Amino acid sequence: MVENFSWYTDKKEDFRKYALGLEDTEVDAILGCIPSGWNVPPISHRGFVEWLVKEIKPKVTVELGVDYGYSSFILALCQNNPVYGIDCFDDSIHDGRLDEDYDFVLAIKEKLKIDNLEIIKSYFDDALNTWDKEIDLLHIDGLHDYDNCKHDCDTWAPLLNENGVILFHDTVSNPRGAGYFFNQLEVPKVNFHNSNGLGVASNDAELIEKIKGKFFNQVKNS
């Protein structure tokens, strides 16, 4: 199963408790009950990202902004190479967060036996100060206003390999923030319009054209 919108159509009173109470073999049910802008009807980003990872085979994937973990889990479950999810887990910055969300993400990671995923509890700039790995796939999904999106891209994009790929979430739901910044980028790019929007940018023009062809119905308004 690729799509699972149970968090959206069948919201649980306490999704954390519900997810942790499921059997560890019920992977799609666990993922489906975790709230995520990546997983909104009628089409989630899961199918595209699983395809993308298979296509580019990233040696190192970094996600800036873990939230409840859905996209981190997807990025890690579809590959064996390391995925790093970075988030401050500061409930004073993100509405709806609880202090225990960091522990929840770690518990789901352990429950699903996702050994190639490392969750780093840190502000992005602090993590950057000690970062020493070239990045192949970067997902920018922190604060979605223009200034923060630009800052995250300006500071982390230089760590990408020559043909690395950057994903920008909320390009549609935040047109004056992440969307506006993404539209200003002068590199080959394509914008998915489902699940709050997902911008894809890379120096690899051939890859971008391949995405446009394969996922035409999701990006046709780009």
C-alpha positions, 0 to 999 in steps of 0.5 A: 500500500502506498497511500494511507490517509487514516490520520486525515480521514479517521483521526484518532483521539491519541495517535501516539498511543494508537500507533505505539499500540499496533503490532510492529508488522502493521507498518502501513497502519502505523505510518498511516495514523501519523499526521503529516503534510506529506500524506494528504488526500488524494495523493501522498508523496510516498510513491514519488519519493520511493521512486526517487530514492530508487532512481538516484540511490542516495548515499546520504539523505538529510531531512531538516524538520522531522515533526512526527517522523512520517517523512523520515520513516518513508525516506529510510524504509525505502533504502538501506543507506543512512538517513539523518533526521534533524529537528530541535523538537522545541514545542515552543516553536511548533504548534501542537507539539508535545515535549514527548514527541522526540521520544515518540519518534524514537519509539516508532523508529525502534518499533519499525526496526529502522536501523538506517535512520538517525534522529538528531535532536538539534537546531539546524545551525548547530547540527551544521557546525559539526556536519562532515558528510556530503549529501545526496538528497536533502529535504528542507521541511523546517519553518516554512516562511521565506527567510527560514527556508532561504537560510536553510537552503543557503547553509545546507545546499553547499553540502550537496554533491554536484547532482544532488537533489533538494526537496522543499515541502509546503511549496503550495500551502505556503506560497509566500514562504517556501513556495516563493523561495522555490520559485526564485531558484534558477536551477532545473526544478519541478513542483508537485501540487499534491500534499501541500506541495513538494518542490524538487530542485537539482542540477541534474536537468535530465532527472528533472525532465524524467520526473516531469514525464513520469509524474505528469499528472501531479506536476502538470501545473508547474 
